[in-house]
Amino acid sequence: MSEQAAAEQTAMPKHGEFCWNELASSNFEACKNFYTELLGWQFKESDAAGMVYNEISIGGEKQFGGMYQMGKEFGDTPSHWMAYIAVDDVDAAAEKVAELGGSLCVPPTDIPNTGRFCVVNDPSGATVSLITLK
């Protein structure tokens, strides 16, 4: 990996920048095969807080997303993609959501060895996650 690629791999995203995409899937294996064949994605399995999590990359380069199998706790929730936007302080951002016309779906929560995130709805009802990385 070049020095520039290594720097990009470790660079923190800027406040307000989309930085991660994640698929919560009701059929992980079918989706893994689909995206591998369609887009050439590669998957690296890891254990994230007691769940099997797969980081996504192309050509072994920088990971840009993740994918996991939804469990029974998701009930009838359909498979869905979640976009993450970097913020300097997820707790402060979460406090501003309601005053700006949005709503908080998941309060600020720690992700071990990663950072802290929350899930919000904007004033139109669109859902996005905000994250402060370590």
Secondary structure, 3 states (H helix, E strand, C coil): CCHHHHHHHHCCCCCCCEEEEEEEECCHHHHHHHHHHHHCEEEEEEEECCEEEEEEEECCCCCCEEEEECCHHHCCCCCEEEEEEECCCHHHHHHHHHHCCCEEEEEEEEECCCEEEEEEECCCCCEEEEEEEC
